[in-house]
Amino acid sequence: MAALPVASALPGLKAALNSSPAAILTADTGSGKTTWLPLQLLHEPWLTGKKIIMLEPRRVAARAAASRLAHHLGEKTGKTVGYSVRFDSQVSAATRLEVVTEGILARRIVNDPELEGVGLVIFDEFHERHVETDLALALTLESQKVFRDDLRILVMSATIDTTAIAGFLGKAFGSEENPTHIPIVASAGTNYPVEVKYHNEQLDSGNRAMAHACARKAIEVHAKHEGDFLLFLPGTAEIFAATEFIEDRSLKNTVVLPLYGELTAQEQDRVLEPPKPNERRIIVATPIAESSLTLEGLTVVIDSGLVRQPALDPGTGLSYLETVPITQDSAVQRAGRAGRLGPGTCYRMYTEADFRRRPKTRAPEILRTDLAEASLRTLAFGSPLKSLMLPDMPSTAMLAQAERLLSDLGLIDRAGKLTTLGKSASALPLHPRLATMLAASPSEDTALLAAMLSERDAMRVTGAMATDLEIRFQSLQRFIETGEVPAGADRRGLEAIARVFKQLRHSGPWGQSVANALLFAYPDRVAMRRDQGSFLMRNGRGVYTEKGDWLAESEFIVAVDVSGAEKNAKLRLGLSVSREQVMEHFAAAIEKRNEIREVAGKPRAYEQACLGAIVLVEKETALPEGFAEKLVLQKLREGDFWGFLGDESRSLIARIELMRSFGADLPESSPELLQGTLDLWLAPFIAGARTLADVSDNKIAEALLARLSYQQQKLLEDNLPARLVVPSGSAHRIRYEDGKAIVAVRIQEVFGLATQPMLAGGKLAVTFELLSPGRQPIAVTKNLPELWKSTYADIRKEMRGQYPKHFWPEDPLSMQGTTGTKKAFDRKNSL
C-alpha cells in the first residue's frame, strides 16, 4: 500500500492537520486518497478516542469506499470502518471511520451540534459541490466555531480550485481582514495517458438518440480494444435504452451492466467487483461513476457529454430536471477513468470545438437549485441558511423562494421560525413537501406516496394514463401487497420504492385519501381547469395536458410534476381532486376579492372567492363608487404593464432594483410585484382617472417614489442619481437598464472630463453613449479617459469634416465642454 501515490503526501498532510484546524488535499483519481489515506490518520495523537467521518457525494460511493477501506484491514464493513447512507447503515461501537453521504452529516449535526466523539470530518470529491456538500461544510464550521475548536476538517478532490477553498476556509477560521493560513497538500495520481477521440458526425437530437449513438460506438469499437468499457449517460431512461441496444447484438463473452443509484447493494457490488476471467464488461452508468468508485479493468470510456441535474426557476418556484452539457473538468474526470490501469481511450460523442466552448468548471449546485430542504435543515439547526458561512451564497431570490415554499407548507411562521409541523417535518429524510405530507397526514398510504415521489418513476405508464398519479399508486400498492410487477414497470425501481416505504411506513390501516395528502405537499400546485387540457395553477402559471389525457376533463388537479418552468408548462404527473376537497382543505386561505372588468364594452363588478390566482366562485354585484379607477387598475394588471410604462418610470424601477442588488434596504420593485400590487401603491395617485390615457408616466414615477421613505429616496439619489451634470453644464438623464447607467450625450459636452464618473460609491461606472453634433452614435465607453487617449483621434479625424462648425480640439481635455458651435461660442464671447 505504501506504493500508492498519495503515500508521499501523507507526512505533509499529518503535519498540516497537527498544526492547523483544516487542510486541503489535491490528489488525482486513483491515488488512494479515498480508499487508503483515511486509515493512515486514525492513529494520530489528536484523534485518540475520536472517530473520522468521511463524506461521499453518493450512496454507491459511500458503500464502496467503506467496503474497500474495511478490506484493507481484513475486516467486514461495520467494524473499524462503517457507513451510513439514507435508510441503510452498518456501524458499531467499534467504528472509528464512518463513511456517510452529505445529507447524513447535515442531519447528524442538527441532532448533535457538538459532533461528540468526532475528531475529523473529511469532505471527499468536494469539487462536485452538491447543495448538501456546502450545507454540511457550513454546519461543520458552525459546530467547530461554537462548540468544538478541536474539530478538524480535511477537504479532498482531484480537480478542486485550491486557492478559492483555501481562501474561504481561511476566512472561516480567521476573519476577512486576518484569514488563517490553510495548508494545501498535493499528491500525484496513477493515471496513464488517455487518447481522446471526438465525434464529428451529426447526431440525431434527443437523449434517446444519444443513448443509441453511445451504444453503437461501443459495438463499433468493441473488437478494437481489450478490457472493459464504461458508458456515461445522463439518466436511467438512457441507460435502459443503451443496455437493450447492446444486448440485442450479443457481443461475445461480454456482459452489459447498468450502474445507477437505485440498484440494490448486491447489484452495485456485482459491478464494483473485479471482472471475471475471460469475461468483458460494458458498464452503462450515470455520472455516479465519475469519481470515488473503483472500477477495475476499464480501458475505454464513451462519454455522451451530458448530465441531468436539478434546476429551479425562482420566479415560478418550479423545480425540474434538465439535461445539460457537462463542463470541461467533468469531461476530464470521465476520460481519466480509462487510464487507471494502463493507456486508455475516451470517445467523446461531441466535437472538440464543442468541448472547448464548455465552461471549465461546474457551477455549485447551491446557486441553481431548490433550497427548501437546505433551509429547513438549517432552521432545525437554529440558524437560517443565509446566516451561515457558505463557500458561495445563493441569490436573494432563491433564498426568498425557499422561505416562501416553507411558509406555504406551514413549516415556518411569519417570523421565520419553525412551527410545530415544521419541527416534525425537519426530522424526516425527505424533501419538505413530502415531509409535510407525512407529518401532517401520517398513514400507510401517505408513507407509500412519499416513498413513490421521492424515488425515480418506475412505472413507465404511457398513453392517456401517462400523467395520472392514481394509476401508478394503485399499481404500486398491488406490488407492495402481492409482489406483482405491473406490465412495463421496472422491478429495480419498484424495489427501491419499497425499501424507502419500509423505513417510512406507519402502522395503521390503508384507505387515506391520496388527494388530501397531496394537497399538504403541493398547496401551490393546485390547478383549476380553464379549458379542456388547460389549467391555471394557484401561483398564476398555466399547465396543460394533451386533450386525450385522462386528467384533461378534471375540474381540479394537483400538478405534482411539470416539464420545465415555462408560463404554460406541460403536466408530467398529477392527480384529479374534487372541488369539495379543495374548498375544505384551503378554507382558511380562500380570499374574497372584488373585480371590475369590461364586458361587451361596459364595466361590470364581480365578487370573487379566490385561491391565489384561481377564481373558485364569482358572482356579479352592483358597481361601487370609483369603479372607473378600479377598471383602469384592472387593465394595468391584465395588460402589458412594462410596455405601458414610460422612460422615467422604467429607469426609476431599474435604479431601485440595481441599488437593491448592491445590498441597499429598498422595497422590491420588480415589474411582476408592482403589477400585482397596483391597488397598494398606484391607486391613491390616479383618483379620477377614467381611462389609461389619464395615467401619466409622471404620476407613476411619483407613486413609485412614494414607496420609498425620505432617507431611502436620498440614498437612491446620492448613489444612483436621475441626472448627471457634464462639463458643458447640462444635466443629462441617466438611463438605467440591464444593470448599467447610460448617459447619451454629444461628445463636445464632455470635453474636459478627465476622470470617469462612478456611481454607487464606485461600484458602477457610467456608460457614455457619445453622439455627434447631429446626435448620431459615435462610440460607447465605460472608460472616457482611455477613449480620449486611444480612439478620440480617429473620431476627430472622421467627424470634423462632417461637422466643421463644431469644436474638435486635438486635446479633448484642453477645453471646457460646450453645447454650441464655434460661431455661437465666438458670439457669446464678443458680448
N, C-alpha and C positions, 0 to 999 in steps of 0.2 A: 504493500500500500504506500510505502514511502516514495515509490516512483511516481505517484500521481503529481501532476504539475503544481497543484495547489499546496503541496507539502513545502515547497520552497518559500511560500508566503506565510507559513504558519508561525515562525518565530516573530516576524514583524507584526502579525495580527495579534498574537498573545501580548506582546509588549504594548500595542496600541490599546487593547481592551483593559490592560492592567493599569494604565495611566489616564485613560480618557473615558467619559461616560458613553461614548459612541464611536463607532468606526465604520468605514466603508471598504468593502472588498469587491474588486472587479476582477472577474475570472472568466475565461472563455468556457463555452459549453464543453462538458466532458472533462473538466479539470479536477472534479472531485469535491467541489465546494458544497454541493448539496448532500452527497451520499457518503462522504468520508470526513470532511472537515469538522462538523459539529461534534463528533465523537472525541476529537482531539482536544476540545475545550472543556470537557466535563470535569477534568481533574485540576483545573486552575484553582489556586487558593481562594480567590474571591467568589468561586462558585460552590464552596464547601457547604453542604447541607441544602443546596438550592438546585433548581432544575432549569433546563433550557426549553423555551417554547420557540419552535421554528414555523413560520408561516409559509404556506404554499398557496398559489393562486387558484388551484382547482382540487377537487376531491380525489381525482385519479392520481394527481401528482403527490398529494399528501400521503395517500396509502402506499404508493410505490416507493417514495423516499423512505418512509418508515420501515418498509419491508427490507429495503436494501441496507439501511443502517443496521437493523437488527441482524441481518445475515452476516455482516462483518464481525459481529460479536458472537456469532454462533448461537444466537437465541431466536426465539419466535417473537413476533410482534406482540407487545403488551407487557413485556418485562422492562428491561432498561430503556428500550425505545418503544414508544406507543404512538397512536394517532387519534385524533378526534376530528370528525367531519360531521356534516349535517346528518342527524339520525343514525350515526354509527360511531362507535368509539372502542378502542382497545388500549386501555391503560390500566395500571395497577399502582399499588403503594410503592412499588419498586421503580416506577418510571421516572427517569431523570431527563429524558429527551422526548418531548411530545411534539409531534408534527401536526399542525392544525391548519384548517382553512381560515381565511381572514375574518369571516363573519363570526367564527367560533371565538376568536380572541376578543373581538369587539364586544360580544355578549358577555364574555367572562369578566371583562373589566367593569362592565355595568354592574354585575353582581358582586364583584370583588375588586374595588378600585385600587387596593393596595397590591394586587397580584402577589399575594402571600406565597412564599416558597419559591418564587421565580427570580432567578438572578440575571438571566439574559434572554432577550427577545430578538430573534433573527428574522429579518424580512427578506426572504429569498425571492428571486426574479422580480425585484422591485420595479424594473422598467415597464412591467405590464400596467401598473398604475390603475388598478380597479378602484372603484369607489371604496370598497371595503378595505383595500390596502391603505389608502390615505386616511380613512377613518380610524383604522386600527393603530396606525402610527401616531395620529393626533391624540388618541386616548391614552396610548402608552406614554407619550411625552407628558400628558397631563398627570398621569399616575406618578411618573418619575418626579415631576415638579412639586406635587403636593404631598405625596406620601413616601416615595421611595428614591431618595437621592443615590442609593447604591445600585439601582437597577441600570443595566447596560443594554445598549441597542447596537445591533450589527445589521447593516444594510448590504445585501449582496445582489449582483447582477452581472451579466455578460456585456450588456450594452447600455448601462446606465450613464447619465450625464453626471459624472462625479463632482464637477465643480458646483453645479446647481444644488445637488442634495447636500453637499458639504456646507455650502453657504446657508442653506435652510436650517440644518441641524445646528450649525454654529450659532445662529441667532436664537434658536430654540433653547439651547443650553446656556447661552450668554445673553446678549442683548443686541439690538440693532447697531448701537454705537460700539460695543465691545464684544464681538462674537467669540465664542470658544473655538479653539483650533480642533478640527475633527480630522484624525489621521485617515489617509487613503492608502490602502494596501493593494497592490496589483499582482496578479498571477497570470502566467501564460496558460494556454489550453493545449489540447492534444489534436486539434483538428488538422486533417490533411487537406491538400488543395482540392477544391471542388470546381469542376468545369461547368460554367453556366451557359445554357443554350436557350435562346429566346425563340418564341413562336411568331413568325412574321406573316402567317396566313390569316385571312379574315375568318373570324368565328361567328357563328350564329349568336344572336342575342339571347339572354335568359340564363338563369342559373342552371337549369336542367341541361341546356346545350353545353355549358361549360363542364358540367359533370361528365357528359358523354365524351367531350373533347379530351379531358384528362384520362378517361378510361381508354379511349382509342390510342392515346400516346403510350400508355402503359403496355398495351398489347403490341403496338408497333415496335417498341424498343426492347421488349422482353427478352428476345434472343440475343440482343447485342450486349447485354450486361449480365454479370453474375451477381449473386446476393439478392437482398430483399428491396422492395420498392415501398415508398411512403408517398401517398397522395394527400395533398391538403385541399379540403373543400370547405365551404362556409358553414354547412349545416347538415343535419341528419337526412333531410329530403334528398340532397345532392349525394350523400354517402350511399343511400339506398339505391339511387339511380345508377351510380357508377359501379357499385358492387354487383348489381344484377347484370349490367352490361358486360363486365369482365367475366363473371361466372358463366355466362352463356357461351363464351369462347373456349372453355375447358382447357386452359393452359396446362401443359404437362408438369406434374409434380409441383403444382402451385396452389396455395390456398389463399383465398381472399378474406381478410379480417377487417371488419369495421371497428373503429375506435372513437367513442364519444362518451359524454358524461353519464348518460342514463344506463349504460351497460352495468350488469351485475359485477360484483367484485371478482367472481370466478371468470367471467368473460373478459374482464380487463386483464386479469392475470394471464389468461391464455395469450393475449397479445404481447404482454411485457416479458414473458419468459423467453429464454433463448430459443432460436429456431431449431426444429427437429432435423436430424441428419437427412440429407437427400430431399429436403422439402424447402421450397422457396415460398416467400410470403409477399403478398401485396397488401399493405396496410392502408386502409382508406379512412382518413381521420379529419376531425375538426381541428381548429388551432390549438387544442389541448396538447397536441404532440410537438408544439414548437419548442418547448423548454421543459426542464425538470425531469421528464421521463427518460429512462434509459431503454432504448430500443436497439437491441443488438442485431448485427447482420445487415444494416442498411447500407446500400451503396448508391441508390438512386432516389431522388426526390422529384415529384411532379407537382408543381405549385400553380394552383388556379389563380393566385394573386388576389383572392377575395376573403373577406371576413364578414361575419354577421354580428352586428353589435347593437346594443340598445341606444336609443336616441329619444330626445324629448323636445316637443315644441312648447316653449314657455308661454307662448301666447294662448295656446289652447289647453295646455295641461295634458295633452295626449302623448303617452309614451308608446313607442313602437320599435320594431326591429328593422334595421336597414342593412342591406348588403352593400359593402363599400370596398374599394381597393385597399389593400394593405399598404403600410408605409415601407420605406426602404429598409429600416432596421429589422422589421419583421421578416421581410424577404430574405435578408442576410441570415437571420436566425433559422429560417426554414431550410435554406440551402445548406447551412452548416450541419444539418442532421445527416447529410450524405457523406460527410468526411470524418466521421468518428473513428473508423477502423482502418481506413486507407483512402486513397484518392477516390473521389466520387463524382457524380454528375447530377446537376439540377436542371430540369426542363421547366422554364417559366413560360406559362401559356399566355404571354403578352410580349410586346416588343421591348427592346432596350430603351427606346425613346420614351415609352410609357413608364418604364421603371425610373428613369431619370427625372420625369416630371412629378413623381410622387413625393410627398413630404418625407423628410429624413427620419422623423420620429413620430410616434403616435401621440395624440393629444390625451392628457389624463381623462379618464372616464368621468371624473367628478365635474368636468367642465361641460359635459354634453348629455347627461342622462338624468333620470328621475332621482331626486334626492330625498323623497319622502321617508324611505326606510332608514337612511342615514340620519335624517333629522329626528326621527322617533327614537332611534338608538341613543343619540347624544342627549336628548331631553331626559331619557330614563337615567342616563349617567349624571344628569344635573346641570348640563350646560347646553345652550343652543349651539347648533352647528357653526353658526357664523362667529361664535366667540372662541372657537378652538384654533390652535395654530396648525394650519394645513399647508402642505407644500404649494398648492395652488388654490386660491379662494374662488369658489363659484360666483357667478354673476348674481347681482341683487335680484334679478328677475327669476332665476332658477331657485334661489332660496325662498323667495316670496311664494313661488308656485308650490313648493314643498309644504310650506306652512299653511297655504290655503287649502291644500288637499287634507292635511291633518285636521284642520278646523272643520272642513266639510264632513269628515268622517266622525267628528265628535271626539277626537282624541286629545285636542288641546282646547283650553278656554280662551277668552278674549285677551288674557294677559300672557298667552303663550305657554301656560303651564299644563302639564299632563292632567287630564281628567281621570276619574276612576276607570272609565273604559280604556283610556289611553295607557294607564299603568298595566292593565290586564293584557292589552294588545301588544305592548312592548316586550312582554315576556315570551311571546310566541315567535318561532323562527320562520316568519312569513312576511311577505310584503304587507304594509299597513292596511291595504284594502282587505286582504284575505284574513289578516289577524283581527281586524274589526269585526268582520262577518262571524268568525269563530268565537270571539269573545262576547259578542252581543247576542248571538243565537246558537249556543252550543248544542250540537246533536250529532248523531251518526251521519245524517245527510250533509250537514254543513261541513263536517270534517272531511268527508269524501269529496265534496265540491271544492274545498280549499286545496286538497291534495291534487285534484284533477287540474285546477287552474294554475297551480304552482309548478307543474311539470309540463313537458312538451306534449302537444296534442298527439295522441296515439291512435286516434280513430280512423283518420283518412276518409271522412264522410264526403261524398261528392253529390252533385246534382242539386235538386231543390231543397234537400235537407242539410246542405253543407254548412249553413250558418247557425243551425238550431242546436243550442246547448242541451236542450232537454233530451234529444235523441242520444247524444253522447253520454249524458249522465245515466240514462236508463240502461244503456249497454254496459256501462262501467259497473253499475250495481249488479247486473247479472254476472259479470266476470268475477266480482268480489264474492258473490254468493255461491256460484257454481263452477267457476274456473273456465266458463265458456268464452272463447275468444271470438268477438264479432267478426263478420266477414270483412276482410281487407284491413283489419286492425293490426297494429304492431305489438306482439306479445311483450317484447322487452319494455316498450313504453308503458304498457298496462301494468307490468310487474313493478316498474319504478313508481308509478302512482300508488300501487297497493302498499309498497314499503313506506311511503310517506303517510298514507292513511293509517297504517298500523301505529305510527307514532302520534298521530293527531287525534285518533278516534275517541269518542266519549261513549261510555256505557249508557245505553238507553235505546228506546225504540226508534225505528225508522218512521218516516212519514212527515218530517218537517218540510214546509214549502220551500222549494229551491228558489222560487221567485222572491219570496220575502227575504230570504238570506242574501240574495244578490243585491237587493236594494240597500242593505247595510254596506256592502263592499263598493258599490258603484252609484252612489247617490247623485253624482254629477253626470252620469251617463244614461239616465232615464231619458227616453225619447218618445215623442208623440207623432203619429202619422200625419203627414201633410197631404200626401197623395199615395197612390199605390207604389210601394217600394221606396218612398221618400219620407224621411223622418227629421224632426227637429229636436236636438238634444237640449237639456236644461241649460247647458253652458252657451247656447246660441249657435253651435255648429251643426251642420247638417250631416246626415248619414243616410246611405242608400243601399238597397239590395236590388238584385235582379227582380223583374216583375213576376217571374215564376217562382220566386223563393217562398218557402213556407211561411216566413215571417212578414212577407210583403203586405199582407192584409191586416196585420195586428194593429190594434189602436195604440198600444204602448209596447215598447220593448226596452230591455236593458242592453246597451251596446257594450259588451264585455271587451271586445277586441275589434279595432278598426284598422284598415290598411292606410298607413301614412297619417299625416296631420293636416290634410287639406281642409278647406272650409266645408267641403262636402265629401267626406271620406266614405270609402266602401266598407260595409259591415263584413267582418270576418267571422265573428261569433257573437251570438246574442240570444236573448230569451224573451218570449212573449209574456207580458204581465197584464193584469186586468186594471181597469180604471179604479175599481174598488181598492185594490192593493196599493195603487199609487196614492189615492186620496187618503187612505188610512195611514200609510207609512209616513207621508210628508205633511200630515195635518198641521203641524206647528210651523212648517216652512212656507206654506201657501200664503201668498200676499194678495191683498186687494189693490187693484190699480184702476185709475180712470184714464181713458184714452179718447182722444178726438181725432177723427180722420175723415177724409173726403170720400164720399160715396156718390157716384154719378155727379160729381162736381159740387156736391153740397156737403157741409160739415155734419158729422154725426158724433154723438157722445156715447161711450160704452163703459160699462163697469165690468172688470175682469177679475177672475181668480187665477193667479199665475204662480207657476213653479219655475223660477228663473225666467228663461226666455219662452217657456211653454205657457200658452193660454189654455187653461183647463176648462174654464166656463166663461161665457161672455153674454151680457145682455145689454140692450140699448137703453139709455137713460136720457133725461132732458139735458139740453145744452146748458152748461153753467156760465156764469159771468166770466169774461176774459177768455172765452173759448178760442178767439182768433189768435191770441198769443200762443195758446197751447197747440193750436193747429200748426203754427209756424215752427214751434219747437219740435212737433212731431215730424214735420217734413225734414228738418235738420237731422233728426235721429235716424230717419229711414233713408235719407239720401246720401250723396257723396259729400260728407262733411268736410273732408280735407280739400276737395275740389272747390267747395263754396268759399273757403277762407281766402282772404287777400294776402298780399305780401307781408303786411305789417303783422298780422296775427300769426302767420306761418313762422315768420322769423322770431317772434316772441316765444312761441312754443318751442322752437328749436333752441333758443337761448336757455330757457328753463331746463329742458332735458339735458342739454350739454353741461350746464352748471351742476345738475344732479350727478352726472357721470363723474364729475370731479370731486364728489363727496359732499356737496352742499345740501343742507337740510331745506329743501324746497318741495312743495307738493308735486306729486306725479302729474305730468301734463301730456301724457301720450294721447294722440288723436282718438284712440279707441276709448280711453277712460273719459275724455272730455265729451265725446259724443254720447256716451252712456249716462252722463250726469248733467246734461244741459239744464234740467229743472233746478239744480242746486246753484249753479254759478252764472248762467246766462239769463235766465228768466227775469230777474229783477232789473235787467238793463234794457229790456225790449218791450216795456209796458207800452201798450197802444199799437204795437206792430200788427198789421193785418195781412201782410204778405212778406215773402222772403226779401223783396226789394227794400223793405223798411229796416232790415237788419244790416247796418253798415259794418264794414271791417273795423272802423274806428271804435264802434260800440263793442264789438267782440274783443278787440285788444284791451279796451277799458275794463271789460268784465274779467278778462284773463289776469290783468294786473291786480284786480281787486282780490283775487285769491291769495295774493301774497301780502304779508304784513309789511309795514313801513321798512323794518330792518331787512326783510328779505328782498324788497324792491331795491333798496340801496345796495345790498350785497350784489344783486344781479347787475345793476348799472355800473358799479365800481369795477366789476370783474369782466362782464361781457356787455359793454355799453351798446346802445342802439346806433350811435353815430361815432365817426372818427374824424377829428379835425386834422386836415392835412396842411402842409406848408403854405398853400395858397390862401389859407384862412377859411376855406369852405368846410362845412361839416357834412360828410357823406354818410349815407345809410349803410350800416353793416348788414349784409345778408348772411344769415346763419342757416346752413344746410349741410347735411351729411357730416356733421362733426367739424365743419370748417366755418371760419369767419371771413367773409368775402367782401371786399370793397372794390367796386367798379369806378375807376377814376381816370381822367385824362392825364397822360404822362407828365404834361407841363405842370400840373398842380402838385406833384410830389418831388419836383426838382428841389434839391437842398436837403432832402430827407436822408440822413447818413446812417441812421440806425433802424433796424427792423422793429416795427411796433409789435408788442407782445401783449396778450390778454390773459386774464385769469391767473395773475401772479406769475407770468412767464410760462404757463403751460400750453398756450395756444398762440401760434404766430398768425398774424393777419395775412390772408391771401389776397394779393393785389391782382385785379384784372385790369391791366393797363390798356388805355384806349387812345386812339389817335384823336386829333382835334375834331375829326368827323365822327367820333365816337365808335370807330371800328376797332375790333380787338387787335392788339399788338402782341401782348405777352401776358403770361400768368406766372406769378412768382410768390414764394413764401420767404424769399431772401432778397430784398431790394438792394441792399449794399452789394451783394455779389453780382446782381444784374447790372448795376452801374459799371462794375469792373469788367464784366465778361461780354455781355451781349448788347449793351447800350450803343456801342459804336456802330454795330451793324444796323440797329434800329434807326439811329440818326441818319446813317448813310441812305437808307431806303426812304425815310419819311420826309426829310427836309426838302426833297424835290417835289413831293406831293403837296406839302403844306409849307411853302416858303414864307408865308406871312407870320408863322408862329416861331417861337424860340426853339432852337435846337443847339444848345451850347455844347462845346466839346467836353467840358467837365460838368456833368449834371449837378454836382454839388456846389458849383461856383455861383449859382444864382438862387434866389428865393422862388418858390413855386408861384405860378400865376395862372389866372383864368383867361387872360386876354391875349390878343395878338400883339405883335411888335408895334403896330400903329396905335393901338389903344394904349399900350404902355407909354409910348412917346407922348401922346396927347395928355395922358394923366400927369406925366412928369413936367409938362410945359405949363400946367396951370399954376 
